[in-house]
Amino acid sequence: MLMEENKPLAPFTTFDLGGPARWFVQAAGEDDIVEAAAWAKQRAVPLFVLGGGSNLLVSDAGFGGLVLRVGLRGIAEAGAHENSEPSSPKLYQAAAGEDWDAFVERTVQDNCTGIECLAGIPGTVGGTPVQNVGAYGQEVASSIERVRAFDLKARAFVELSAAECEFAYRRSRFNSTERGRYIVTRVDYRLTLAGAPTLRYADLQRAIQESRPEGAELSLVEVAAAVRRVRRTKGMLLVEGDPDCRSAGSFFKNPIVTEEQLQSIAAAGGKEPPRFPAGPGPENLGRVKVPAAWLIEQAGFTKGYALGAAGVSSRHTLALINRGHATAKEILALATQIADAVEARFGLRLEMEPVLVGF
Ligand SMILES: Cc1cc2nc3c(=O)[nH]c(=O)nc-3n(C[C@H](O)[C@H](O)[C@H](O)COP(=O)(O)OP(=O)(O)OC[C@H]3O[C@@H](n4cnc5c(N)ncnc54)[C@H](O)[C@@H]3O)c2cc1C
């Protein structure tokens, strides 16, 4: 393992900003993870686990401990093969450092459903269970069978079932009750051969209709391609040179509100807010999800709004962007301005989605 010092972190993040890591190491195997964890423990140095850096805001001072970049590669398959009956399950055991979108592409090429709507999301496989990645009506929670991780408390590898991961909207035990305890090394996905794709969102349905001849059979590869096209129009696909994708994707979570809160939002806004199902789980009973982008727009922010070098994406009000040489401080100042304005108007505090590092 090569231990580097004062390593700039900005190039490892999609925001492309923030200071250096005091120490930095890349793990290619589980042994490296054990070694790096022991190194940090011996020196009583804080440890931060880095995946693809697509959901992070790194402070301008950087991180004063060890940043461990998870680079484990490899995908093993079991179960259904191309001649199996439709709906047969197929298991993929993907190492945490695999690129997520490349993994999704492989599964749609295999005609396996379950994660086709999550195409085009940047980052690594290991990052997906952390915030229970979701988009266009799918969440990884529905397809994950098991997560293998190094438990920093027990100093041993553990395998957690989906139930043990305690998934909810943008949440799991990895980013809530047990934050910082686990280093994910592998995620097992159970997908379905030749299953029906999830086509719940109107803009996705439209994108598919526009691109295919009437009556032609729809392939999963086309669905994933349509998802990426829709994401691109919103600046939610990483495209080299596109100024709108120097971001961490959605900067705020969509609030999940009660019927009473919904009514007070409607009263404060003078119109009915759009809403989506809040998702499964007893905690969501009687609740709906309100798009944070709508609340932000109603609070007076428009696409392209700028505060110094920080800005709101020109294609999606929910994404804050680095307009060039922005500092983390500037991004946070803009986030605070937005959250304050939404709270003043609707009495609701927006919650940030990206993980803060070194603050
Ligand atoms: C343009 C854009 C679009 C996006 N769209 C979406 C979207 O539609 N839906 C969505 O849910 N998210 C979206 N995101 C956010 C982000 O892509 C996901 O959250 C992604 O899963 C983060 O993975 P990562 O490997 O980049 O993790 P990082 O950003 O490196 O880390 C994020 C968190 O996960 C932890 N982590 C990462 N890897 C591991 C590991 N192996 N073990 C333990 N902890 C780990 C880190 O410590 C940190 O706490 C988007 C981001 C961008 C830039």
PDBQT file of the ligand as one rigid body, heavy atoms in Angstrom, charges set to zero:
ROOT
HETATM    1  C1  LIG A 401     -24.570  14.266 -11.335  1.00  0.00    +0.000 C 
HETATM    2  C2  LIG A 401     -24.981  13.451 -10.123  1.00  0.00    +0.000 A 
HETATM    3  C3  LIG A 401     -26.200  12.785 -10.115  1.00  0.00    +0.000 A 
HETATM    4  C4  LIG A 401     -26.592  12.027  -9.002  1.00  0.00    +0.000 A 
HETATM    5  N1  LIG A 401     -27.802  11.401  -9.022  1.00  0.00    +0.000 NA
HETATM    6  C5  LIG A 401     -28.200  10.656  -7.960  1.00  0.00    +0.000 A 
HETATM    7  C6  LIG A 401     -29.459   9.990  -7.963  1.00  0.00    +0.000 A 
HETATM    8  O1  LIG A 401     -30.223  10.067  -8.924  1.00  0.00    +0.000 OA
HETATM    9  N2  LIG A 401     -29.811   9.274  -6.880  1.00  0.00    +0.000 N 
HETATM   10  C7  LIG A 401     -28.982   9.138  -5.801  1.00  0.00    +0.000 A 
HETATM   11  O2  LIG A 401     -29.365   8.456  -4.840  1.00  0.00    +0.000 OA
HETATM   12  N3  LIG A 401     -27.780   9.746  -5.765  1.00  0.00    +0.000 NA
HETATM   13  C8  LIG A 401     -27.365  10.502  -6.814  1.00  0.00    +0.000 A 
HETATM   14  N4  LIG A 401     -26.152  11.137  -6.784  1.00  0.00    +0.000 N 
HETATM   15  C9  LIG A 401     -25.291  11.025  -5.596  1.00  0.00    +0.000 C 
HETATM   16  C10 LIG A 401     -24.193   9.943  -5.695  1.00  0.00    +0.000 C 
HETATM   17  O3  LIG A 401     -23.881   9.660  -7.023  1.00  0.00    +0.000 OA
HETATM   18  C11 LIG A 401     -24.589   8.651  -5.011  1.00  0.00    +0.000 C 
HETATM   19  O4  LIG A 401     -24.930   8.886  -3.669  1.00  0.00    +0.000 OA
HETATM   20  C12 LIG A 401     -23.456   7.604  -5.058  1.00  0.00    +0.000 C 
HETATM   21  O5  LIG A 401     -23.937   6.349  -4.667  1.00  0.00    +0.000 OA
HETATM   22  C13 LIG A 401     -22.257   7.945  -4.184  1.00  0.00    +0.000 C 
HETATM   23  O6  LIG A 401     -21.295   6.943  -4.387  1.00  0.00    +0.000 OA
HETATM   24  P1  LIG A 401     -19.760   7.277  -4.339  1.00  0.00    +0.000 P 
HETATM   25  O7  LIG A 401     -19.014   6.004  -4.586  1.00  0.00    +0.000 OA
HETATM   26  O8  LIG A 401     -19.418   8.403  -5.227  1.00  0.00    +0.000 OA
HETATM   27  O9  LIG A 401     -19.587   7.696  -2.815  1.00  0.00    +0.000 OA
HETATM   28  P2  LIG A 401     -18.774   8.925  -2.193  1.00  0.00    +0.000 P 
HETATM   29  O10 LIG A 401     -19.335  10.202  -2.688  1.00  0.00    +0.000 OA
HETATM   30  O11 LIG A 401     -17.333   8.709  -2.350  1.00  0.00    +0.000 OA
HETATM   31  O12 LIG A 401     -19.161   8.767  -0.653  1.00  0.00    +0.000 OA
HETATM   32  C14 LIG A 401     -20.464   9.035  -0.203  1.00  0.00    +0.000 C 
HETATM   33  C15 LIG A 401     -20.642   8.409   1.188  1.00  0.00    +0.000 C 
HETATM   34  O13 LIG A 401     -20.557   6.993   1.072  1.00  0.00    +0.000 OA
HETATM   35  C16 LIG A 401     -19.479   6.498   1.857  1.00  0.00    +0.000 C 
HETATM   36  N5  LIG A 401     -18.871   5.390   1.109  1.00  0.00    +0.000 N 
HETATM   37  C17 LIG A 401     -18.521   5.368  -0.203  1.00  0.00    +0.000 A 
HETATM   38  N6  LIG A 401     -18.009   4.156  -0.515  1.00  0.00    +0.000 NA
HETATM   39  C18 LIG A 401     -18.040   3.426   0.629  1.00  0.00    +0.000 A 
HETATM   40  C19 LIG A 401     -17.632   2.110   0.964  1.00  0.00    +0.000 A 
HETATM   41  N7  LIG A 401     -17.088   1.278   0.072  1.00  0.00    +0.000 N 
HETATM   42  N8  LIG A 401     -17.805   1.703   2.248  1.00  0.00    +0.000 NA
HETATM   43  C20 LIG A 401     -18.364   2.515   3.175  1.00  0.00    +0.000 A 
HETATM   44  N9  LIG A 401     -18.762   3.761   2.923  1.00  0.00    +0.000 NA
HETATM   45  C21 LIG A 401     -18.593   4.213   1.661  1.00  0.00    +0.000 A 
HETATM   46  C22 LIG A 401     -18.533   7.665   2.063  1.00  0.00    +0.000 C 
HETATM   47  O14 LIG A 401     -17.758   7.504   3.233  1.00  0.00    +0.000 OA
HETATM   48  C23 LIG A 401     -19.532   8.807   2.167  1.00  0.00    +0.000 C 
HETATM   49  O15 LIG A 401     -20.061   8.845   3.465  1.00  0.00    +0.000 OA
HETATM   50  C24 LIG A 401     -25.729  11.916  -7.877  1.00  0.00    +0.000 A 
HETATM   51  C25 LIG A 401     -24.493  12.591  -7.900  1.00  0.00    +0.000 A 
HETATM   52  C26 LIG A 401     -24.120  13.349  -9.008  1.00  0.00    +0.000 A 
HETATM   53  C27 LIG A 401     -22.789  14.053  -9.019  1.00  0.00    +0.000 C 
ENDROOT
TORSDOF 0
